[in-house]
Amino acid sequence: MSLVRLENVFKEYMLGEQRVNALIDVTLSIEHGSFLAIAGPSGSGKSTILNLVGCIDSPSKGKVFVDGQDVSDKTPDQLADLRARTIGFIFQTFNLFPVLSAEENIEYPLLQLREVGAAERRDRVRKYLDIVGLTKFADHRPNQLSGGQRQRVAIARALATQSKIVLADEPTANLDHTTGEGILQLMKQINREYKTTFIFSTHDGRVMTMADRLVRMEDGRLTAPTVEPVVAVRSAAMREKIMKFLYEHRDFYMSVPWKINTDAPTWVVLASVESLDGVDYIQKQLAAQVPFYVAMHELMSEARQQGIQVEGWP
């Protein structure tokens, strides 16, 4: 059974005296564990789909099923309960409470779940802070964190309720390239390790490339095909292997002065410090036999042996 299913969904809005057809006869199934990107120009309807799946809005016509429940005609209270227990949200503007620390922001949605006591809340906060690599920043407020760190707090908050579905609305839009790449790699690894379903609304080509499935929209309609393979078979397994390694060593990786972009057919290692010669820096770390760099070099060599071009790595 699909985790999410839209059946012949229409959504209309009134904008003044004008009727806007946001969605027109959309039918879509999303399986458990998907990493799905919904792409299209502004006004194409992709955010409207996220609002329907997120139980923030209801269809004008048609059916929406989430985790086996028909949510098309539920009351606001019923939708709120399902939303709190099943769905996590990540926004491009982070939407963190500025007066709360990182751990308090993550704990906040758990306060709505009466069955989750104080001890379990603390355990979950610690667990998800560790997953996103922010244990050392637990007591920092948002204005003391970088954009990437704030987005990591938002990811931990979305996961803390143990949501089956995470809806991400342009999550990389306000992040620089290397930070956005790190955030995507983190979400992809969480998807693989915990089978959390991620659904993105995006313009970002990096998200589309990393997605397992790509849905394109235009003028409120799905454009064929509704599912596109977006990762080259040759490099997919190697990409996953490297991402898993970086995730397992995320505390170290997030402090290095470079990031790897595996989106394009040619992978590129980019220095995140303008004055840094990335290749020279990495060569010195390899000469010093730093374990992280030695292991990473073996992975990059393996990628090259498989015919994948890598630039910016010695």
N, C-alpha and C positions, 0 to 999 in steps of 0.2 A: 504494500500500500504506500502511496506517495505521502511524504510528510506535509507537502503543500500542494493544493490543487485549485486552479481557477477554471471554472466551466462557463463558457459563453458570457464573460463578464463585460458589462457596460458600466461606465461611470460618467455622469453628467454633472456639471456645475453651472450655476447661474452667476455670471459676471456682469453685475448691473442688470440690464435687460437682455443681455446676450447669453445664449446657451452654449456652453463649451463642452465638447465631447472629449473627455480626457482619455477614456478607454473605449474601444469599439470591438466587441465580440472577441475578447481575449480568452484563449484556452491554453493552459500551461500546467505541467506537472513537474514538481521538484522532489527528487528523491532524498532520503536521509543521507547525510554525509556529503552533500553536494558543495561545490565551491563555484557558485554561479554568478556571472556578471550580466547585468541588464544594461545595455548600452544604447545610446541614441541622443539626438540633439535635445537642447532645452525645450520643454513642452511636448516631448514625445510620449510621455505617460509613464516613464520608468519610476519616478518617485511616487506616483499614484499607486502603482503595484506594491511598492514597499509599504505604503500607508494601509492598504487593504490587508496584506499579509500580516502586518504589525498590529492589526485590530484597532487602528487609529481611526479608520474610516470604513464605511460599508458600501457595497456596490449598489448602483441604481437598478441593475438587473443582473441575473446570473448568480452563481454560487461560488463561495470561497470556503475551502476546507483547510484547516490548520490542525495538524496532529490528530487527524481523524474526526474533528468536530466541524460541523457546519457553522461558520461564524457570520454568515450573511445577515441573519436577522436577530442576533443576540442583543440583549440590553447592554447599555454602557457599563453597568456593574459587572455583568458576566464577561464582557470583553476585557475589562480591567484586570480581573482575576486571571484569565487565561494569559493575558499579555505579561503579567508579573511573573508567571511560573514557566512560561514557554519561550519567551522572546526577549532577546537583548538587543540594544540599539547602540550604534556607533555613528557619530555625526562628524561632519567636516570641521565644525566649530567646537568640538570636544564636549560642550555642555556640562562642564564640571561646576560644582558649587565653589565659588572663590573663597568662602570662609571656612571650608572644610579641608582637612588634610587629604592626602592620597588615600590612606586607609579608610578614612571616614566617608569619602566619596564612594569607595567600593562597597562599604558596608550599608550605605543608605538604602538601596533597593531591598536589602535583606530585612530591613525593619518592617516591611510590609507583609512578610511571611511569618505568621504567628507561630508556625510549627518549628521555626528555626530559632533556637535559644541563643543566649549570649555567647556561650562557649563555642558553639558551632559557627556562629558568625565570625568570631575571632579566628578560628581555624581556617575558614574559607578565605577570609581576607589575606591571611598569611600565605595560603596556598597560591592564590591567584596573583598576589604581588610577586611571588617567586617565579611563577610561570612567565610573567612579562618582564622579569629582570629588574624589579624596582624595590626590592626588599629594603635597600639602604635609604630609600626616599619615602618611606611610609609616612613620616610626620611632616613632609613638605606640602605646602599649599600650592595650588596651580600656578600662581605667579612666581614661584620659586623653581618651576620645572620648565624644560624646553618644550617646544611643540611636540616633538616625538615622544617625550616622556608623558605629556598630558594625554596623547592619544593612547599610550599604553595603559594609563590609568582607566581610560574609557573602555578599552578592551577588557581589562580585568573586571570592571563593573558589569559589563555585559555578560561575562561568564560566571560571575559570582552566584547568580540565581540558578546556576546549572541549566541554563537555557538550551533547548534543542536547536534553536534557530538564532542566528545573529544577523541583523539587518544593518548594513553599512552604507550610509548615504554619502558618497564622495569622500571616503575617509582619508584620502591622500591629497585632497585639493589644497590644503593650507600647509603642506609640508614640502621641504626641498627634496630634490631627487633622491639623495642618498638616505635621508631619514624615511621618506616614503617607501623606498625599497626595503629597508629594515622592518618597517611595520607590516608590509605585505608578506615578507618571509615569515614573520612571527605568526600572522593569522593563518598562513598556509600550513605551517607546522602544527598549530593547534587543531586545524581542520583534520589533518592526517592522524594525529595522535589521539584526539578525543572524539573524532567523528562528528564534531559540531558542524552543522550546516550553516554556511555563510552565503548570503545573498547581497550582492553589491548593486547599487545604482551608480554608474560611473561614466565619465568621459575619458578616463585615464587608460592609455594603451597598455601600461604595465599591468593593470588589473585584468584587462581583457586577455593578455598573453598568459598570465598565470592561472586564469580560471580553467576549471575542468569543462565548463559549459558556458557558452556565450549566447545570450538572447538579444536580438536587435529589435528596436522599436522605432516607429516613425508615425507621426500623426495619430497616436493612440492605438496603433495596430502592430501586431507582431509581423516582422518581415521574415520570409522564408530564407534559409531554413531556421527553425526555432532553436536548434541545437547545433553548434559548430565546434569541432575539435580545434583547440587553439594552442596546443603545445606540440612541437615537433617530436615525433616518437623517438628519434635518435638521441635527443638531449633530455627528454623528460625524466628518465630514471636517474641520470647523473645530476640533474638540477635538484631532484628530491633528496638525493644522497648528500649533496653539499648543504642544502638548506637544513637538513636534519643535524649535520655537524655544527653549523653555525648556531642553531637553536640550542643545542646541548652545551655550547660554549658561549652563550649569549652575553654573559657578564664580561668576558674578555673581548668578544667581537664588538660590543657596543662602545668600547673604549679605544679601538684601533683607529688610526687616522685615514682610513680608506673604507670603501664599501664596494661590493661587487654587484653589478647589474647583469642578471642572466636573462633579461627579457628578449633581447634581440638574438638572431642566429649567431652573431659574434658577441661573446661575453666580454665585458669590460670591467676592469678594476679601476675605480676612480678615487683619486686622492681627495679627502674632504678638508684638507688644509691646503690653501692656495699655494703656499711656498714649498710644499713637499714634493720631492721626486719620489713617487710611489714605488717604482721599480727598485731604485737604490735603497729605499727604506726597507723594503721586504727582503732584498738580498742580504742586508746587514742582519736582519732577524734570523734568516736561514743560516747565515754563517755562525751566529751565536747559538744555533741549535735550540731556539725557542720552540717548545713542543707544539704549540698551536700552529705556528708557521710551518713546521716540518710536516705535520699531518695535513694541513691545507695544501701544501705543495704536492703531496702525494695525490690528493684528490684532483688538483688542477692538471697534473700530469696524466692521470687516468682519463680526464675529460678530453685532453688533446689527443690521446691515443685512440679515442672513439671518433675523432674527426671534428671535434668542436673547437672552433677558433676562440682563443682567449687573448685579449689585449690588456696590457698594463700589469701583467704578472711575469716575473723572470722565468 
